[in-house]
Amino acid sequence: MTKMSEIQAVFQTYGPAYRTEHALPPHHQKTMNDIKNCRTATLGGHIDQCDHCGHMDISYNSCRNRHCPKCQNLKREEWLLNRERDLLDVGYFHVVFTIPSALNPLVRLNQKTLYDILFQAASETLLELAAASKYLGAQIGFISLLHTWGQNLMEHPHIHCILPGGGLSFDGLKWVSSRKKFFIPVKVLARKFRGKFLAFLKAAFDHLFFGDAIGSLRREANFRALLNELYRTNWVVYCKPPFKSPAFVLRYLGRYTHRVAIANSRIVSLENDRVTFKWRDYRDNNREKLMTVSAFEFIRRFLLHVLPPRFVKIRYFGILSNRTRKVKIRLCQRLLGMAFIPLKPKSRIELLSDMLGFDPSVCRCCGKGKMVRRLLGFSDLAPPA
């Protein structure tokens, strides 16, 4: 068994052979290289030296790839700090939109197009139904997060939407509160979501790539047959109970926003060319189980969830959209009687201190001196022969 059971170890040990046997797009190759080299001398680094006792710490640079499990914590904290100013003193709901597994082969070959359709269908469904007087009759806002995986690392594209329980009246003069339970029946959400998604998919037919595996769908008659079958399928939209408090929303969001397909903590072992990892079987009372796959199969599954370059996986809609968020959120806060408390920006050192539980700029050896940073080149940081 390897000394280090991490995704990095899998890529370091089996990545070269996998790339020899499989033709990979550039962004997959870049992700593999970044994770393989993350926090190693290959990426360079720096030395922090105490100005009191002379103690030295060597740190290697991180890859900062959004698919790397080691590089998400600070990004998550920075994002959550920015979102804190947008919180409203109301209940929040969590709605999940999922597409049927029959679409997975098409998604695999058309990730950007299908993920964009997923965002558009889910957002329009919520915005239009919330605007209807029979449900809420107001402008709502929400954050949408794309996840593409299931616990077994196979494809499971779905959108998480976090939204406050209510909205701004269309004249902008009052806050319209929702019922304690979610204000739109999930069956209504599912039907509208299904109709919108399939309408957008049908409109995108001429721009889709089918490849050899699903080449029969190039024929319009076969494509229509697939759509008809999907229309007859019950799509899944799930609404979780409201959060306990706005502060709890942030803690909850932290679990989802910068999550990657699998955390290193779930990998149990890497031995005999096989990877064993923990997963939860939701069909069996959420029991934790072990799954063992070949190293090549593990890499294949992981790469299924590498997003297209520059694809935005966290999006904002309605009163939370980037264009109007600052003005409309402040208006909603005034209507709700919330005092305006400007948030003080935090430096990276302050964020790291919050995460680590200690100040990394203070020497851990003597506890008195400050750590002074000196950048070094690759040769300076190379481990001794």
KASUL-V915698 format. One record per residue. N is the residue number from 0. RES is the residue in three letters. SS is DSSP state (@ for helix, = for strand, . for the rest). PSI is psi as a letter, one per 40 degrees, with the letter a starting at -180 (NA if undefined). D_CENTER is the distance of its C-alpha to the mean C-alpha in Angstrom with 1 decimal. Layout:
# KASUL-V915698
N:RES:SS:PSI:D_CENTER
N:RES:SS:PSI:D_CENTER
This chain:
# KASUL-V915698
0:MET:.:i:30.6
1:THR:.:i:28.9
2:LYS:.:d:28.9
3:MET:.:h:25.2
4:SER:.:g:23.0
5:GLU:.:i:19.7
6:ILE:@:d:17.6
7:GLN:@:d:19.6
8:ALA:@:d:22.8
9:VAL:@:d:22.0
10:PHE:@:d:21.5
11:GLN:@:d:24.5
12:THR:@:d:26.7
13:TYR:@:e:25.9
14:GLY:@:d:24.0
15:PRO:@:d:27.3
16:ALA:@:d:28.8
17:TYR:@:d:25.8
18:ARG:@:d:25.9
19:THR:@:d:29.6
20:GLU:@:e:29.3
21:HIS:.:h:26.4
22:ALA:.:h:26.1
23:LEU:.:i:22.6
24:PRO:.:i:21.3
25:PRO:@:d:21.2
26:HIS:@:d:17.4
27:HIS:@:d:17.3
28:GLN:@:d:20.3
29:LYS:@:d:18.9
30:THR:@:d:15.8
31:MET:@:d:18.3
32:ASN:@:d:20.7
33:ASP:@:d:18.3
34:ILE:@:d:17.2
35:LYS:@:d:20.8
36:ASN:@:e:22.2
37:CYS:.:h:19.8
38:ARG:.:f:22.0
39:THR:.:i:25.1
40:ALA:@:e:28.3
41:THR:@:d:27.3
42:LEU:@:e:25.1
43:GLY:.:a:27.8
44:GLY:=:a:27.5
45:HIS:=:i:29.7
46:ILE:=:h:32.2
47:ASP:=:h:32.4
48:GLN:=:h:36.0
49:CYS:=:h:37.5
50:ASP:.:e:40.1
51:HIS:.:d:42.1
52:CYS:.:e:42.3
53:GLY:.:e:41.0
54:HIS:.:i:38.3
55:MET:=:h:35.8
56:ASP:=:h:32.1
57:ILE:=:h:30.7
58:SER:=:h:26.9
59:TYR:=:i:25.3
60:ASN:.:i:22.7
61:SER:.:i:19.1
62:CYS:.:d:17.6
63:ARG:.:e:14.7
64:ASN:.:h:12.8
65:ARG:.:e:9.0
66:HIS:.:e:9.3
67:CYS:.:h:11.8
68:PRO:.:e:11.6
69:LYS:.:e:14.3
70:CYS:.:e:13.0
71:GLN:.:e:10.1
72:ASN:@:d:12.3
73:LEU:@:d:14.2
74:LYS:@:d:11.6
75:ARG:@:d:10.0
76:GLU:@:d:13.7
77:GLU:@:d:14.6
78:TRP:@:d:12.0
79:LEU:@:d:13.1
80:LEU:@:d:16.7
81:ASN:@:d:16.5
82:ARG:@:e:15.3
83:GLU:@:d:18.1
84:ARG:.:e:20.6
85:ASP:.:e:19.3
86:LEU:.:i:19.8
87:LEU:.:i:22.7
88:ASP:.:g:25.1
89:VAL:.:i:24.4
90:GLY:.:i:22.7
91:TYR:=:i:19.1
92:PHE:=:i:17.8
93:HIS:=:h:14.7
94:VAL:=:h:15.0
95:VAL:=:h:13.3
96:PHE:=:h:14.4
97:THR:=:i:14.8
98:ILE:.:i:16.9
99:PRO:.:i:19.7
100:SER:@:e:19.6
101:ALA:@:e:22.6
102:LEU:@:e:20.4
103:ASN:@:d:18.5
104:PRO:@:d:21.2
105:LEU:@:d:21.1
106:VAL:@:d:17.3
107:ARG:@:d:17.7
108:LEU:@:e:20.2
109:ASN:.:f:18.8
110:GLN:@:d:15.1
111:LYS:@:d:15.1
112:THR:@:d:17.7
113:LEU:@:d:16.4
114:TYR:@:d:12.8
115:ASP:@:d:14.7
116:ILE:@:d:17.0
117:LEU:@:d:14.5
118:PHE:@:d:13.3
119:GLN:@:d:17.0
120:ALA:@:d:18.3
121:ALA:@:d:16.2
122:SER:@:d:16.8
123:GLU:@:d:20.4
124:THR:@:d:21.0
125:LEU:@:d:20.1
126:LEU:@:d:21.9
127:GLU:@:d:25.0
128:LEU:@:d:25.5
129:ALA:@:d:25.0
130:ALA:@:d:27.6
131:ALA:.:h:30.1
132:SER:.:d:32.7
133:LYS:.:e:32.9
134:TYR:.:d:29.4
135:LEU:.:d:28.8
136:GLY:.:f:30.3
137:ALA:.:i:28.1
138:GLN:=:h:25.3
139:ILE:.:i:22.0
140:GLY:=:i:18.8
141:PHE:=:i:15.2
142:ILE:=:h:11.6
143:SER:=:h:9.5
144:LEU:=:h:5.8
145:LEU:=:h:5.7
146:HIS:=:i:5.5
147:THR:=:e:8.6
148:TRP:=:i:10.1
149:GLY:.:i:12.6
150:GLN:.:d:14.2
151:ASN:.:e:16.6
152:LEU:.:e:14.2
153:MET:.:i:15.6
154:GLU:=:h:14.2
155:HIS:=:g:13.0
156:PRO:=:h:11.3
157:HIS:=:i:10.5
158:ILE:=:h:9.5
159:HIS:=:h:9.2
160:CYS:=:h:11.7
161:ILE:=:h:13.0
162:LEU:=:i:16.5
163:PRO:=:i:19.8
164:GLY:.:g:22.8
165:GLY:=:a:24.9
166:GLY:=:i:25.3
167:LEU:=:h:27.6
168:SER:.:i:30.8
169:PHE:.:d:31.4
170:ASP:.:e:34.3
171:GLY:.:e:32.2
172:LEU:.:e:34.7
173:LYS:.:i:33.1
174:TRP:=:h:30.1
175:VAL:=:h:30.0
176:SER:=:i:28.8
177:SER:.:i:27.6
178:ARG:.:i:28.9
179:LYS:.:d:27.6
180:LYS:.:i:26.2
181:PHE:.:i:23.7
182:PHE:.:e:25.8
183:ILE:.:h:25.1
184:PRO:.:h:26.1
185:VAL:@:d:23.3
186:LYS:@:d:25.8
187:VAL:@:d:26.3
188:LEU:@:d:22.6
189:ALA:@:d:22.3
190:ARG:@:d:25.4
191:LYS:@:d:24.5
192:PHE:@:d:21.0
193:ARG:@:d:22.7
194:GLY:@:d:25.4
195:LYS:@:d:23.2
196:PHE:@:d:20.9
197:LEU:@:d:24.0
198:ALA:@:d:25.9
199:PHE:@:d:23.4
200:LEU:@:d:23.2
201:LYS:@:d:27.0
202:ALA:@:d:27.3
203:ALA:.:e:25.1
204:PHE:@:d:27.4
205:ASP:@:e:29.3
206:HIS:@:e:26.3
207:LEU:.:i:24.7
208:PHE:.:h:25.3
209:PHE:.:d:26.6
210:GLY:.:a:27.8
211:ASP:.:d:30.2
212:ALA:.:d:28.3
213:ILE:.:f:28.1
214:GLY:@:d:30.8
215:SER:@:d:32.8
216:LEU:@:e:30.3
217:ARG:@:d:31.8
218:ARG:.:h:34.7
219:GLU:@:d:34.1
220:ALA:@:d:35.8
221:ASN:@:d:33.5
222:PHE:@:d:30.4
223:ARG:@:d:32.0
224:ALA:@:d:32.7
225:LEU:@:d:29.0
226:LEU:@:d:28.2
227:ASN:@:d:31.0
228:GLU:@:d:29.9
229:LEU:@:d:26.4
230:TYR:@:d:28.2
231:ARG:.:e:30.0
232:THR:.:i:26.9
233:ASN:.:h:25.6
234:TRP:.:i:21.9
235:VAL:=:h:19.7
236:VAL:=:h:18.4
237:TYR:=:h:18.0
238:CYS:=:h:18.5
239:LYS:=:i:18.3
240:PRO:.:i:21.1
241:PRO:.:i:20.9
242:PHE:.:i:19.7
243:LYS:.:d:22.6
244:SER:.:i:22.3
245:PRO:@:d:20.3
246:ALA:@:d:19.9
247:PHE:@:d:18.4
248:VAL:@:d:15.7
249:LEU:@:d:14.4
250:ARG:@:d:14.6
251:TYR:@:d:12.7
252:LEU:@:d:9.9
253:GLY:@:d:9.8
254:ARG:.:d:9.0
255:TYR:.:d:5.7
256:THR:.:d:4.4
257:HIS:.:f:4.6
258:ARG:.:i:4.9
259:VAL:.:i:6.5
260:ALA:.:d:8.6
261:ILE:.:h:11.3
262:ALA:.:i:12.5
263:ASN:@:d:15.9
264:SER:@:e:17.3
265:ARG:@:e:17.2
266:ILE:=:h:19.3
267:VAL:=:d:22.9
268:SER:=:i:25.1
269:LEU:=:h:25.6
270:GLU:=:i:29.2
271:ASN:.:f:31.5
272:ASP:.:f:29.0
273:ARG:=:i:26.7
274:VAL:=:h:23.5
275:THR:=:h:23.3
276:PHE:=:i:20.1
277:LYS:=:i:19.6
278:TRP:=:i:18.0
279:ARG:=:h:18.6
280:ASP:=:g:20.7
281:TYR:@:d:20.0
282:ARG:@:e:23.1
283:ASP:@:f:25.2
284:ASN:.:f:24.7
285:ASN:.:f:21.4
286:ARG:=:i:23.4
287:GLU:=:h:22.0
288:LYS:=:i:23.4
289:LEU:=:h:23.6
290:MET:=:h:23.0
291:THR:=:h:24.7
292:VAL:=:i:24.2
293:SER:=:i:25.7
294:ALA:@:d:24.1
295:PHE:@:d:24.0
296:GLU:@:d:22.3
297:PHE:@:d:19.6
298:ILE:@:d:19.0
299:ARG:@:d:19.2
300:ARG:@:d:16.5
301:PHE:@:d:14.1
302:LEU:@:e:14.8
303:LEU:.:d:14.1
304:HIS:.:e:10.4
305:VAL:.:h:11.1
306:LEU:.:i:10.3
307:PRO:.:i:13.4
308:PRO:.:h:14.6
309:ARG:.:e:13.8
310:PHE:.:h:11.5
311:VAL:.:h:9.8
312:LYS:.:e:6.4
313:ILE:=:h:7.0
314:ARG:=:i:10.6
315:TYR:=:h:13.6
316:PHE:=:i:16.6
317:GLY:=:b:20.1
318:ILE:.:e:21.4
319:LEU:.:e:18.1
320:SER:.:i:18.1
321:ASN:.:d:18.5
322:ARG:.:d:22.1
323:THR:.:e:23.4
324:ARG:@:d:21.1
325:LYS:@:d:23.4
326:VAL:@:d:26.5
327:LYS:@:d:25.5
328:ILE:@:d:23.6
329:ARG:@:d:26.7
330:LEU:@:d:28.9
331:CYS:@:d:27.2
332:GLN:@:d:27.5
333:ARG:@:d:31.2
334:LEU:@:d:31.8
335:LEU:.:e:30.3
336:GLY:.:f:32.6
337:MET:.:h:30.0
338:ALA:.:i:31.3
339:PHE:.:h:29.7
340:ILE:.:h:28.7
341:PRO:.:h:27.5
342:LEU:.:h:24.8
343:LYS:.:h:26.0
344:PRO:.:i:23.7
345:LYS:.:i:23.0
346:SER:.:i:23.6
347:ARG:@:d:21.5
348:ILE:@:d:24.3
349:GLU:@:d:24.0
350:LEU:@:d:20.3
351:LEU:@:d:21.0
352:SER:@:d:23.9
353:ASP:@:d:22.0
354:MET:@:d:19.5
355:LEU:@:d:22.4
356:GLY:.:e:25.1
357:PHE:.:i:27.5
358:ASP:.:h:28.3
359:PRO:.:e:27.6
360:SER:.:e:30.1
361:VAL:=:h:32.9
362:CYS:.:h:34.6
363:ARG:.:e:33.8
364:CYS:.:d:37.2
365:CYS:.:d:39.6
366:GLY:.:e:37.5
367:LYS:.:d:39.5
368:GLY:.:i:38.6
369:LYS:=:i:35.8
370:MET:=:h:33.7
371:VAL:=:h:34.6
372:ARG:=:h:32.3
373:ARG:=:h:33.8
374:LEU:=:i:31.9
375:LEU:=:i:33.1
376:GLY:.:i:33.0
377:PHE:@:d:32.1
378:SER:@:d:35.6
379:ASP:@:d:35.8
380:LEU:@:e:32.8
381:ALA:.:h:33.7
382:PRO:.:i:34.6
383:PRO:.:i:38.3
384:ALA:.:NA:39.9
